[in-house]
Amino acid sequence: MERSSATPGGRTRREATRQKLYEAAVTLIAEQGFSATTVDEIAERAGVAKGTVYYNFASKSVLFEELLRHGVGLLTASLKEAAERTAREGGSRVEALDAMVRAGLVFIDRYPAFTQLYVAELWRTNRAWQSTLMVVRQEAVAVVEDVLREGVANGEFSEEIDVPLTAAALVGMVLVAALDWKSFQPERSLDDVHAALSRLLQGRVSGRP
């Protein structure tokens, strides 16, 4: 999971180290679960000393909480960029939503292990990081809500739509469809999956123009 950085050398090195720890943690936890994964294993997978883990994160739980924040932050940024790019190009709000669907699929295709963890954690309410997860989830959904509200304001969408629920449903559609794709239909291309979701988004399941 990458994030570009133009900061001075010291911080750049620390970001690189944290990046390695994020990648090690997400891979191990996806393979064997949070409780079974140890800090020693994370350090070994990342190729750093155990003390380096604690230098960057106070505990395994803090590392995982920051991993969730980092990963969902990347997803949110990609959704926002897709919407803004469509707006710059003069596209409609439906086109913006379609671009966001594709951006979500690209993200999940790149980070399937993180996505699997994220979806699993959404269903757990007894975790120390649950409140953080709800906050970052809402940040991602809010990007979609903004586009829906713009569409309602300019008459492109019906005023009767439930914006928060519709936004959550669209995000959920992409997550679930993409996980099904990666787990059970890996032979499909990203373009193929995007085309199917695009037809759903534009109300063309019935085959009518």
Disulfide bonds with the S-S distance in Angstrom:
none
